[in-house]
Amino acid sequence: VAPGPPPLAADRGGSAARAAMKKRIGFRKLGRTTEHRLAMLRNMLCSLIEHERIVTTEPKAKELRRFADKAIKYAKSWARHQQQAVAELDNGNQVAAKTAAAAAQHQLKLANSSVRQRPVLIKLLHQLGPRYLDRDGGYTRVLKLQRPRPGDKADRAVIEYVDRDGELRPAKPPRSTTQGLKDLV
């Protein structure tokens, strides 16, 4: 008896059938194991915080944007709790100052979980966090580059922090609420 064609992946319960059903996946796997992907993103985040602009592939930049925005959120929250603790100490309220200091310590632990290098963590907490206190989100910008990477033709992108010196494209001014009302009338 001549052997027939090999069974399809769907017939043998292979991964090809499952790979076609990519539903509700909240992040990019980037072709790496979880440990490798997280280590890579942490290293890229440290480089981004240190240099405030890096060039990488487009999928990595888009995934790094999520990490970078979370790190800024932790730094902003740490700065607010630090300010609150100092204000409560000035008012003589020891209990509220202790609570705010504990909350600041918690935000520091969260920031330290993604940024492991001490000088980079200090820059995140003391420079970047206070810089974005008045901004509600959108701390990073991903700009696609025209030329792909020379070796494998992968699409490249620049990821950078907004509202900084020497940025590639200046941040747009916030739209006023009255401007939107004029458009409706």
N, C-alpha and C positions, 0 to 999 in steps of 0.2 A: 504494500500500500504506500503510495507516494504521500509524503507529508504535505499538508496544505499550508497556506500562508499562516504566519504567526498570528495569534489572537490579538485583537485590538486592546489598547490599554484599558478601555472602558469595560471590556469583557473580563479581564483578569483583575479588575479593581485597582488599577495602577494610578499613579499620581497625575497622569495626563488628564484623566476625567475630572479630578478635583481641581486641577490648575485652571481649567476653563471656567469654573464657577467662582470667580473672585468677587465675592459679595461681602460688604461691610468690613473690609480690611482697612483699618484706620491709619496705616503707615506704610512706607515703602521698605521692603526687605533688603533691597540693594544687592541681592545675590550673596549675602553673608549670613553667618550664624548670628544669633542674638547677641552673644558676648562680643563678637568681632564688630558687629554693627554699632553697638553702644560705645565700645572703646573708640572706634573711628569717629563717631559723632562727638564724643567728649574731647578728643584731640582737635578736631576741626573747630569746636566751640572755643577752646583755649586759643587757637590761632586767630579766630575771628575777634575775640575780645582783645587780644594783644595788638593786632594790626588794624582792626576795625574794618578791614576789607580783605577778602580772599577770593581767588579764582579756583573753581572746581567744576565738576560736571553738573548739569542742570538738575537731575534727580537728587543728587547729594545736597545741592544748595537748597532745594525746596524742602527737604527733610530737615536740614540744619536750621532752617528758619524757625521751625517749631521749637527746637531745643533752645535757640538763642532767645526767642521771645519769652519762654518760660524762665530762663535765667535772669532776664531783665525784670520780669515780674517779681521774682524772689528778691532781687536787689532793691527794687522800689519799695516793696513791703518792709524789708529790713530797714531802709532809711526812714520810712514813716514811723515805724515802731521805735526806732532810736530817738527820733525827734520827740515823739510822744513821751518816752521815758524821761528825757531831759526836762521837758515842760512840766511833767508831774512832780519831778523832784524839786523844781523851782517853786512849785505851788505848795510843797510840803506834803503831798499825798504819797506816802511810801508804798502803800498797797498797790495803787494804780501804776506806779513807776515799776514796781517789781513785776507786775503782770505784763506791762509793755516790754520790759527787758526780756522776759521769758518768751514772748511772741517773737521778738527780734532774734533771739537765739535759735528758735525753731526755723525761721526763714534762713538764717545762716547755715543751718544743717542742710536744708533743702538745696541751697545754692552750692554748697560744698559737695553734694552728691553728684553734680554734673561738672563742676569745675574743681579739679583736684590740685592744680598748681597754685601755691600760695600767692605769688605776685599777681597772677591773673585774677584770682579771687579778690584781692585787695583792689585792683583796678575796677573790677565789676561793681563792687560794693561802694567804693568811694568816688568813682568818676561817672560810670555809666548809669547807675541807679538814680543818683540825684539829677542827672541830665534829663531823664525821661519822666520825672515826677508828674509833670503836667500833661503827659501824653498817655492816652488810654490804650493804645495798641499800635501795631504796625511799626515796630522798632527797627526792622530790617527791610531791605529792598533786594530783590533778585532781578538782575538785568542779564538778559541773554546776550552772549557774544556772537558776532557774525561768523567768525572762523572756528571750525571745529578743532579738536585736539589733533596735532599732526600725526601721532602714531596710529590711533584707532578710529579717528573721525568721530569721536564722541562729542555731543553738543556740550559746550562750555557755558558757564554763567559766572557772574560776579555777584557775591553776596556782600552787602555792606550795611553798616548802621546808618540810619537817616539822621539829619540834624547834626552833622559833624563837619569839621574843616576838611576841604578837599574832596567832597563827595562828587560822584560822577554826574548825578542829576539832582538838582536842588529839590527839597521837599515842597509839595504844593501847599499854598496857604489854606487854612481852614475856611470852608464856605460858611458864610454867615447865614443865620436862619431867615433873615429878611430877604435875602437874595432868592431863596427858594420860594418864598411867598410871592415875590414879584413875578416869577415865572408862571405861577398859577393864575394870576389875575389878568 
